[in-house]
Amino acid sequence: MWDTHLAPSSSLRNLCLGTVLLLGGTGCLGAETAVRGVPVAIEMRPVALENGAPALSAEEAVRFLAGFELTSDEEDFGGFSGLECDQGDRLVAISDRGHWLSVQLGLDERGRLTSLSDGYMGPLLEPDGQAVTGRGRRDAEEVASLPGGGYLVTFEGEHRAVWYGSPKNGSKKDGDGVEASSVLATRPKVLVTPPGVYEGDDNAGFEAVTQLADGRLMLITEGLKDSAGQQVGWLSEAAIATGEAPPTYLPLRLHSVELFQPTAATTLPVGDPLAGDVLLLQRHYTPITGTRVRLFRLPSAELRPNAVVQPQELMRIEAPRSVDNFEGMAVCGRTQNGAVIYIISDDNFSAHQRTLLFQLELTHPDG
């Protein structure tokens, strides 16, 4: 989503100034300094899902584990549109203002989320090493890890996909910052994207991106539809391990469910009973109905070129349940019952919205 705030926060601004003075250059945040990020303290207020609503029904294949409203004094904290699991015990998020966030998950003995610690935040970079700026360039919407290292990040406005590769110094940590998330603070490489995405408007780019079990990429747009009203997407023709080789794409269509639009996707990992299937988050909003969110499953067998995939509903999040503008999703860990799913909402830096982080458990519907 667009916003009009263009000034960096004080801590990130100071980091930028320090970099310029140290390097004697005119740019902001060279790659080596951006690796560090800045510490971010996050306040967590528990939020219940039900909020007076009926409990999750037997038909819903998801169990609610924990929920929190997240706040921070960091001015650019918020607007989180993409989420990914990092090394099994951290979450990485990217934001509408072109920043990354990395936090350590704290779980209790039952595997429920209780804390977020060791938080760091920094700017995403352009290929020339400068921080992304301007609302047409910085609107990061989705992040997906690649098996060969690094992350694929998609932007809308000036629609594009870029690959942030692994930094030379690996993923070690030190007292000045966290290196695991620093992959997102290196200079990226711009990837070839399907030409059809440019037919959509500025707010209709790649919102749901994930790497499938066989290594192919799946990219689904938010608002671009074909003549039959189906959501437009693509599959890469071959497996992609890194961003080094330019991919080619084949068309994929997603059956539209009412007026819901895709906001996030993640693939269930090896070892899960539904390994290879894709979880898809979709959202719909009107001033009358408010925000409605649904979680769907896309069977892996249906994810083939030129197919029209029929989403299978797993869960609904809408009033009177606690709901906000959920746009990011990641699978990170599992309980004895199933995969653990995290979803995060984009508050659009609005006083009327919240940054919510929900922890869910997939209870595995019949395949």
C-alpha positions in Angstrom: 0.0 0.0 0.0 1.2 3.5 -0.7 2.1 6.0 2.0 3.3 9.6 1.9 6.0 9.4 4.6 9.4 9.8 3.0 11.8 10.8 5.8 13.8 8.0 7.4 13.5 7.4 11.2 16.0 9.1 13.5 18.0 6.0 14.2 18.2 4.9 10.6 18.9 8.5 9.6 21.8 8.6 12.0 23.1 5.3 10.7 22.9 6.7 7.2 24.8 9.9 8.2 27.5 7.9 9.9 28.0 5.8 6.8 28.4 8.9 4.6 31.0 10.5 7.0 32.9 7.2 7.5 33.2 6.4 3.8 33.5 9.9 2.6 30.8 9.3 0.0 27.5 10.9 -0.9 25.3 7.7 -0.7 23.3 6.3 2.2 24.1 3.0 3.9 26.8 1.1 2.0 26.3 -2.6 2.0 28.9 -3.4 4.6 27.4 -0.9 7.1 23.8 -1.8 6.3 24.6 -5.4 7.3 24.6 -4.2 10.9 21.1 -2.7 11.0 20.0 -0.9 14.1 18.5 -2.5 17.3 14.7 -2.4 17.6 12.8 -2.9 20.8 9.3 -4.3 20.3 6.4 -4.1 22.7 3.9 -7.0 22.6 0.3 -6.8 23.8 -1.6 -10.1 23.8 -4.6 -10.3 21.4 -7.2 -13.0 21.4 -8.6 -14.3 18.1 -12.1 -14.9 19.2 -12.9 -11.5 20.7 -16.4 -12.7 21.5 -16.8 -14.7 18.3 -17.6 -18.4 18.2 -14.7 -20.8 18.6 -12.9 -22.2 15.6 -15.2 -24.8 14.0 -14.3 -28.4 13.2 -14.3 -27.5 9.5 -11.4 -25.1 10.0 -8.1 -26.9 9.7 -6.2 -24.4 11.8 -5.7 -23.9 15.5 -4.9 -20.5 17.1 -1.8 -20.6 19.3 -1.0 -17.0 20.1 -1.6 -13.4 19.0 0.0 -10.1 19.7 -0.2 -6.4 18.7 3.3 -5.2 18.0 4.5 -1.6 18.6 7.9 0.1 18.6 9.4 3.5 19.1 11.2 3.1 15.8 9.5 5.5 13.4 9.7 3.2 10.4 8.4 0.2 12.3 5.3 -1.1 10.6 3.9 -1.6 7.1 5.0 -5.2 7.1 3.8 -6.9 3.9 6.1 -10.0 3.6 7.3 -12.6 6.1 9.8 -15.5 6.0 11.3 -17.9 8.4 15.1 -17.5 9.0 17.1 -20.5 10.3 14.1 -22.0 12.1 14.0 -19.6 15.0 13.8 -16.1 13.6 11.3 -14.2 11.5 12.3 -11.8 8.7 9.8 -9.2 7.5 9.9 -6.6 4.8 7.9 -3.4 4.7 6.2 -0.9 2.5 8.8 1.7 3.3 11.6 -0.5 2.0 13.0 -1.9 5.3 13.8 -5.3 6.6 13.2 -6.5 10.2 14.7 -9.6 11.9 13.5 -10.9 15.3 14.2 -13.9 17.5 11.2 -16.1 18.4 10.8 -17.0 22.0 8.5 -20.0 22.7 7.3 -21.7 25.8 7.4 -25.4 26.5 4.3 -26.0 24.4 5.7 -24.2 21.4 3.6 -21.1 21.8 5.0 -17.7 21.0 5.8 -15.6 24.2 8.4 -13.1 23.1 10.3 -11.4 20.3 13.9 -10.4 21.1 17.2 -9.5 19.4 15.4 -7.3 16.9 17.2 -5.5 14.2 16.0 -3.3 11.3 17.7 -1.8 8.3 17.0 -0.5 4.7 16.7 -2.7 1.7 19.2 -1.7 -1.0 19.2 -1.0 -4.7 21.8 -2.8 -6.9 24.0 0.3 -6.7 24.1 0.0 -2.9 21.9 2.9 -2.1 18.8 2.5 0.1 15.5 2.2 -1.9 13.7 5.5 -1.8 10.6 7.1 -3.2 7.2 5.5 -2.9 7.4 4.1 -6.4 10.6 2.1 -5.7 10.4 1.1 -2.0 7.1 -0.7 -1.7 8.4 -4.2 -0.9 5.5 -6.7 -0.8 6.8 -10.3 -0.5 9.9 -12.2 0.6 10.8 -15.8 -0.1 13.9 -17.7 0.7 15.8 -19.6 -2.0 17.6 -22.9 -1.3 20.9 -21.8 -2.8 21.0 -18.8 -0.3 19.4 -15.4 0.0 15.9 -14.1 -0.5 13.7 -13.2 -3.4 11.9 -9.9 -2.7 9.2 -8.4 -4.9 8.2 -4.7 -5.1 5.1 -3.1 -6.5 4.7 0.4 -8.0 7.7 -0.1 -10.2 7.0 -3.9 -10.4 10.1 -6.0 -10.0 11.7 -9.0 -8.3 15.2 -8.9 -6.9 17.5 -11.5 -5.3 19.5 -10.6 -2.2 22.3 -13.2 -2.1 24.3 -14.5 0.9 26.8 -12.0 2.4 30.5 -13.0 2.3 30.7 -13.3 6.1 28.0 -15.8 6.4 25.3 -15.7 9.0 27.3 -15.2 12.2 26.2 -12.7 14.9 28.3 -10.2 16.8 27.7 -7.5 19.4 27.0 -4.8 16.9 24.3 -6.5 14.9 22.8 -9.6 13.5 24.3 -11.1 10.3 21.6 -13.6 9.6 19.2 -10.9 8.4 22.0 -9.0 6.7 21.4 -11.0 3.5 18.6 -8.5 3.0 21.1 -5.6 3.4 23.4 -6.6 0.6 23.3 -5.3 -3.0 20.6 -7.3 -4.9 20.4 -8.5 -8.4 17.3 -7.7 -10.5 15.6 -10.8 -11.8 13.7 -11.3 -15.1 9.9 -11.1 -14.3 6.9 -12.1 -16.5 6.2 -9.2 -18.8 2.4 -9.5 -18.1 2.8 -8.1 -14.7 3.3 -4.6 -16.1 -0.3 -4.7 -17.4 -1.6 -4.2 -13.8 -1.8 -0.9 -12.0 0.8 0.3 -9.5 -0.9 -1.6 -6.6 -1.4 -4.9 -8.4 2.1 -6.5 -8.4 3.5 -9.8 -7.0 1.9 -10.2 -3.6 2.0 -14.0 -3.2 5.4 -15.6 -4.0 6.8 -18.9 -2.9 9.3 -21.5 -4.0 7.6 -24.9 -4.6 9.0 -28.2 -3.4 10.4 -29.0 -6.8 12.3 -25.7 -6.9 10.0 -23.7 -9.2 8.8 -20.3 -8.3 5.1 -19.4 -8.1 4.2 -15.8 -8.4 0.6 -14.6 -8.0 -0.5 -10.9 -8.5 -2.8 -9.0 -6.2 -5.2 -7.4 -8.6 -4.4 -8.5 -12.2 -7.1 -10.7 -13.7 -7.6 -12.3 -17.0 -10.7 -12.0 -19.3 -12.5 -14.8 -17.3 -12.0 -13.0 -14.0 -9.3 -15.4 -12.7 -6.3 -14.2 -10.8 -3.1 -14.1 -12.9 0.1 -15.8 -11.9 3.1 -17.6 -13.3 5.3 -20.6 -12.6 9.0 -20.6 -13.5 9.7 -23.2 -16.1 12.6 -24.7 -14.1 13.9 -24.9 -10.6 15.6 -21.8 -9.2 18.3 -22.2 -6.5 19.6 -18.6 -6.6 19.1 -15.5 -8.6 22.0 -16.1 -10.9 20.2 -17.6 -13.8 17.4 -15.7 -15.6 14.1 -17.6 -15.2 11.5 -18.2 -17.9 7.8 -18.4 -16.9 4.7 -20.2 -17.8 1.1 -19.0 -17.0 -0.9 -20.1 -14.1 -4.4 -19.0 -13.0 -6.1 -18.9 -9.7 -9.9 -19.3 -9.4 -11.2 -16.1 -7.8 -13.1 -16.6 -4.5 -15.7 -13.8 -4.2 -13.7 -10.6 -4.3 -10.7 -11.8 -2.2 -7.2 -11.0 -3.5 -3.9 -12.9 -2.7 -1.6 -11.3 -0.2 0.9 -14.0 0.7 1.9 -17.6 0.0 4.2 -20.2 1.6 5.0 -23.8 0.8 4.6 -26.6 3.4 8.1 -28.1 4.0 9.4 -31.7 3.7 8.3 -33.8 6.6 4.8 -32.2 6.8 1.9 -34.6 5.8 0.9 -32.1 3.2 4.5 -31.3 2.1 4.6 -29.4 -1.2 1.1 -27.9 -0.9 1.0 -24.1 -0.8 -0.8 -22.0 1.8 -2.4 -18.9 0.3 -3.5 -15.9 2.3 -6.3 -13.7 0.7 -7.9 -10.5 1.9 -11.0 -8.4 1.0 -11.9 -5.0 2.3 -14.8 -2.6 1.9 -15.8 0.2 4.3 -19.1 -1.7 5.0 -17.8 -5.2 5.7 -14.3 -4.2 7.0 -11.3 -6.4 6.5 -11.9 -10.1 5.8 -9.1 -12.6 5.6 -9.1 -16.2 4.5 -6.4 -18.9 4.5 -6.5 -21.4 1.6 -4.6 -24.5 0.6 -3.4 -25.1 -3.0 -2.7 -28.8 -3.6 0.7 -29.3 -5.2 -0.8 -31.6 -7.9 -2.7 -28.7 -9.3 0.2 -26.3 -9.6 1.0 -26.9 -13.2 1.3 -24.6 -16.2 -1.9 -23.3 -17.7 -4.0 -24.8 -14.9 -6.8 -22.9 -13.1 -6.2 -23.8 -9.4 -9.2 -24.0 -7.1 -8.2 -22.8 -3.6 -9.5 -24.9 -0.6 -10.5 -22.9 2.4 -8.9 -23.6 5.7 -9.8 -20.7 7.9 -11.6 -17.4 8.1 -10.5 -14.3 10.1 -13.2 -11.6 10.0 -15.3 -9.7 12.5 -16.1 -10.3 15.3 -12.8 -12.1 15.4 -9.7 -9.9 15.8 -8.6 -9.0 12.3 -6.5 -6.5 10.4 -4.7 -6.1 7.1 -2.8 -9.5 7.1 -0.3 -9.5 4.2 2.7 -11.6 5.3 2.9 -15.3 6.1 5.6 -17.9 6.9 5.8 -21.4 8.1 8.4 -21.6 10.9 8.7 -24.8 13.0 6.1 -27.3 13.9 4.3 -28.7 17.0 3.5 -32.4 17.5 0.3 -31.7 15.7 1.4 -29.8 12.6 3.2 -26.9 10.9 3.4 -23.6 12.7 2.2 -20.6 10.7 2.9 -17.0 11.4 0.8 -14.2 9.8 1.5 -10.4 10.1 -0.6 -7.4 9.3 0.3 -4.3 7.4 -0.8 -1.3 9.4 -0.2 1.2 6.6 1.3 3.5 9.3 -2.3 4.4 10.1 -3.6 5.2 13.6 -6.7 3.2 12.7 -4.8 -0.1 12.0 -2.5 -2.4 14.0 0.5 -4.6 13.4 -0.8 -7.9 14.5 1.3 -11.1 14.6 -0.7 -14.4 14.9 0.8 -17.8 15.5 -1.4 -20.6 14.1 -1.1 -24.4 13.9 -2.2 -26.4 10.8 -4.2 -29.4 11.9 -4.0 -31.1 8.5 -7.2 -31.6 6.6 -7.6 -34.7 4.6 -5.7 -34.5 1.3 
